[in-house]
Amino acid sequence: MNGSARAAMDAIGRRRFLQLGVLGGGASLLALPSIGWAAGDVDALLLSCMDYRLVAATGTWMAKRGLKGKYDHVVLAGASLGAITDKFPDWNKTFWQHLDVAIDLHHVHRAIILDHRDCGAYKVILGEDCCKDPKKEKDLHTEKLRELRKQISDKHPKLGVELALMDLKGKVETIK
């Protein structure tokens, strides 16, 4: 067999391998409703910020809490502030619509609101100097987190609400 014939056979072999892989992957998709992708119960709705630096840490934190695969996730820049700011009213609407759908469709029992330190959205919405002092920054996050908890509790009194603040190393502190 010459070189071009061998290359053609190798290409056919690779194509056949890919075809089988696609067929196998497609067959596995048929099982998706049985793993909870249909309407059903999940434990919580998580609201967190879009900051790329904390995506992995957020997933790790939720998994350590025993919630891996048991929560809906809404992402808004600024998390709590994004959900209540007047500067971006569509974000408010988006949060409330997502929360309502999570309650109706997945029967969530609680909302977990996770803010983080050094949040760019806080600086965009409240000004560059809003979070330079660590104590002032925590106080500001606490205020916004509590305001969102109050709004959620007023609208959905049976829904539990947890508040948390993450640092850039992934350490999370509970906000009362």
C-alpha positions as CSV (number, residue, x, y, z in Angstrom):
1,M,0.0,0.0,0.0
2,N,1.5,3.4,-1.0
3,G,1.6,6.4,1.3
4,S,-1.5,8.1,0.0
5,A,-3.6,4.9,0.2
6,R,-2.4,4.5,3.9
7,A,-3.4,8.1,4.6
8,A,-6.8,7.6,3.1
9,M,-7.3,4.4,5.3
10,D,-6.2,6.3,8.4
11,A,-8.6,9.1,7.6
12,I,-11.5,6.6,7.2
13,G,-10.5,5.0,10.5
14,R,-10.5,8.4,12.2
15,R,-13.9,9.3,10.7
16,R,-15.4,6.0,11.7
17,F,-14.1,6.5,15.3
18,L,-15.6,10.0,15.4
19,Q,-18.9,8.6,14.0
20,L,-19.1,6.0,16.7
21,G,-18.2,8.6,19.4
22,V,-21.0,10.9,18.2
23,L,-23.5,8.0,18.1
24,G,-22.5,6.9,21.6
25,G,-22.7,10.5,22.9
26,G,-26.1,10.9,21.3
27,A,-27.3,7.7,22.8
28,S,-26.2,8.9,26.2
29,L,-28.3,12.1,25.8
30,L,-31.4,9.9,25.8
31,A,-30.8,9.2,29.5
32,L,-30.7,12.9,30.5
33,P,-34.3,13.1,31.9
34,S,-33.5,10.3,34.3
35,I,-30.6,12.3,35.8
36,G,-32.7,15.3,36.9
37,W,-32.7,17.7,34.0
38,A,-36.4,17.6,33.8
39,A,-38.6,19.7,36.2
40,G,-38.1,18.6,39.8
41,D,-36.7,19.6,43.2
42,V,-33.4,21.2,43.8
43,D,-32.3,22.6,47.1
44,A,-31.4,26.2,46.4
45,L,-30.9,29.0,44.0
46,L,-27.5,30.5,44.1
47,L,-26.9,34.1,43.1
48,S,-23.2,34.9,42.5
49,C,-21.1,37.4,40.6
50,M,-19.8,36.9,37.1
51,D,-16.1,37.4,38.2
52,Y,-14.1,34.8,36.4
53,R,-11.5,34.7,39.2
54,L,-14.0,33.0,41.5
55,V,-16.0,30.6,39.3
56,A,-14.0,27.5,40.4
57,A,-14.0,28.6,44.1
58,T,-17.8,29.1,44.0
59,G,-18.3,25.6,42.6
60,T,-16.0,24.1,45.2
61,W,-17.7,26.0,48.0
62,M,-21.1,24.7,46.9
63,A,-19.8,21.2,46.6
64,K,-18.3,21.3,50.1
65,R,-21.8,22.2,51.3
66,G,-23.2,19.1,49.8
67,L,-25.0,21.0,47.0
68,K,-23.1,19.8,43.9
69,G,-25.8,19.3,41.3
70,K,-28.5,20.4,43.7
71,Y,-28.9,24.1,42.9
72,D,-29.9,26.5,40.2
73,H,-27.3,29.2,39.5
74,V,-28.0,32.8,38.5
75,V,-25.0,35.0,37.7
76,L,-25.2,38.8,37.8
77,A,-22.3,41.2,38.0
78,G,-22.2,42.4,41.6
79,A,-24.5,39.5,42.8
80,S,-26.7,41.2,45.6
81,L,-26.0,44.7,44.3
82,G,-26.7,43.6,40.7
83,A,-30.1,42.4,41.8
84,I,-31.1,45.6,43.6
85,T,-29.4,48.5,41.8
86,D,-31.4,51.1,40.0
87,K,-28.5,51.6,37.6
88,F,-29.3,48.4,35.7
89,P,-33.1,47.8,36.2
90,D,-33.1,44.9,33.8
91,W,-30.8,43.0,36.1
92,N,-33.4,43.3,38.9
93,K,-36.1,42.0,36.6
94,T,-33.9,39.1,35.5
95,F,-33.1,38.1,39.1
96,W,-36.7,38.1,40.2
97,Q,-37.8,36.2,37.1
98,H,-35.2,33.6,37.6
99,L,-36.1,33.2,41.3
100,D,-39.8,32.8,40.5
101,V,-39.0,30.2,37.8
102,A,-36.7,28.3,40.2
103,I,-39.4,28.3,42.9
104,D,-42.2,27.2,40.4
105,L,-40.2,24.7,38.4
106,H,-37.6,23.3,40.8
107,H,-39.3,24.0,44.1
108,V,-36.2,25.6,45.6
109,H,-36.2,25.9,49.4
110,R,-33.7,28.7,49.8
111,A,-31.8,31.4,48.1
112,I,-28.0,31.6,48.7
113,I,-26.6,35.0,47.9
114,L,-22.8,35.1,47.4
115,D,-21.0,38.4,47.1
116,H,-17.2,38.7,46.9
117,R,-14.5,41.2,47.8
118,D,-12.8,43.3,45.2
119,C,-15.9,43.3,43.1
120,G,-15.6,45.3,39.9
121,A,-19.4,45.8,39.6
122,Y,-19.5,47.5,43.0
123,K,-16.9,49.9,41.7
124,V,-18.8,50.5,38.4
125,I,-22.1,51.1,40.3
126,L,-21.0,52.8,43.5
127,G,-17.7,54.4,42.4
128,E,-14.0,53.4,42.4
129,D,-13.5,54.4,46.1
130,C,-16.4,52.3,47.5
131,C,-14.3,49.3,48.5
132,K,-10.8,50.5,49.2
133,D,-11.1,50.1,53.0
134,P,-11.7,46.4,53.9
135,K,-14.0,47.2,56.8
136,K,-16.0,49.7,54.7
137,E,-16.1,47.1,51.9
138,K,-17.5,44.4,54.2
139,D,-20.1,46.9,55.6
140,L,-21.2,47.8,52.1
141,H,-21.6,44.1,51.0
142,T,-23.4,43.4,54.3
143,E,-25.8,46.3,53.6
144,K,-26.6,45.2,50.1
145,L,-26.9,41.5,51.0
146,R,-29.3,42.3,53.8
147,E,-31.4,44.5,51.6
148,L,-31.8,41.8,49.0
149,R,-32.6,39.3,51.8
150,K,-35.3,41.6,53.0
151,Q,-36.8,42.0,49.5
152,I,-36.7,38.2,49.0
153,S,-38.3,37.6,52.4
154,D,-41.0,40.2,51.7
155,K,-41.9,38.6,48.3
156,H,-41.3,34.9,49.3
157,P,-41.7,34.6,53.1
158,K,-41.3,30.8,53.2
159,L,-38.0,30.9,51.3
160,G,-34.9,30.7,53.4
161,V,-32.1,33.2,52.5
162,E,-28.4,32.7,53.2
163,L,-25.9,35.5,52.8
164,A,-22.1,35.0,52.3
165,L,-19.0,37.0,51.3
166,M,-16.1,35.4,49.5
167,D,-12.5,36.7,49.5
168,L,-10.3,36.3,46.4
169,K,-8.7,33.1,47.9
170,G,-12.1,31.4,48.0
171,K,-12.6,31.8,51.8
172,V,-16.3,32.4,52.6
173,E,-17.7,34.1,55.6
174,T,-21.4,34.0,56.5
175,I,-23.2,37.3,56.8
176,K,-25.9,37.3,59.5
